[in-house]
């Protein structure tokens, strides 16, 4: 989720080495505690006040989480007292350190894009939630789409978290309305094709000006981004279009076309350096921000400071009408060693409720990706958020159920030494930085290296 983009990239790169770390002991994996709560209403306080802690994805979650925790404490006054702990630095380093020390939060954050959701479940960090869900008459798993439910149950068909936020990532095109109008370039529509988009963007090129590029896209090298982009050209990262992948297909013709498209347009000066993203667009250094996250709208607005008019909508159509994208669902999980399973369940439901999902999308900074529910994406508070164009917020609502799926390596070897991500970084960063060229031979070489990793046992 989101991840704003910067958080998502740093999470993917910094968290990898910890995935296979043996920070769990059998004792930590064992968990006792009473059965699930059977109701959602607050009861008359009895016994001591139960203290609970929760945190989101570090500095990307602040005001929204604070508001949600405050309302929870008001609802359950005298029974539960929750505290939002905002981790600084790398969120997963902080979380894993706390797990090892036995001081973790009752509820914590887990991306699916970096496989933390799966790894925490497999390693016994996350508490299985099926019993809570089945016994609680006030809980409805159908508040989330079937696709979101499937992602939460991706480990052995069991529920190890609830969707906190989510999106089909890399699905939107931002543009500078003032800049296009001044240059006589028409504004994009959802019916544009990728070729039409490129044709119009070329009219904005300024050869020799290293401070301006028509299009920024924020980098291609992350697994999630590569999987999303090759879909625009009819390709898939794995032979399976959803769920656990076992065979890498990046050497297929559509995937080669996608990689070459980014390389060629970067070489021609149409695309900005891969480090450019939402901040540079907000600073007016680029006319378009291609294939990006709607949740980055606050970063854009906070950089633009009202200097120009901008908006966003769904990306142009690619090969066969495909938009591309990657289903990214972020989970709030319950620590297996929580001292209050019942209280943690009530807090978990609260943090993933409709109003909580709206509140995190109304934050002033950080990730504005909403709670992954249709009633959140299309809530009046979001559609009428005065900070952003109404047409853009409507586009975010209208495209909530775009069809692209969630995929991941079946053996979970995505991050860290000897995993998939360093191979992608080695090859694709070089191509996008123009230090080497993506030929069929070296794309095949990259695919073979990735397959060697995928052929290894599950971590």
Buried (B, 14 or more C-beta within 10 A) or exposed (E): BBBBBBBBBBBBBBBBEBBBEEBBEEEBEEBEBEEBBEEBEBEEEEEEEBEBBBBBBBBBBBBBBBBBBEBBBEBBEEBBBBBBBBBEEBBBBBBBBBBBEEEBBBBBBBBBBBBBBBBBBBBBBBBBBBBBBEBBEEBEBEBBBEBBBBBBBBBEEEBBBBBBBBBBBBBBBBBBBBBBEEEEBEEBEBEBEBEBBBEBBBEBBEEEEEEBBBBBBBBBBBBBBBBBBBBBBBBBBBEBBBBBBEBBBBBBEBBBBBBBBBBBBBEEBBBBBBEBBBBBBBBBBBBBBBBBBBBBBBBBBBBBEEEBBBBBBBBBBBBEEBBBBBBBBBBBBBBBBBEBBBBBBBBBBBBBBBBBBBBBBBBEBBBBBBBBBBBBBBBEBBBEBEEBBEEBBBBBBBBBEBEBBBBBBBBBBBBBEEBBBBBBBEBBBBBBEEEBEBEEEBBEBBBEBBBEBBEEEEB
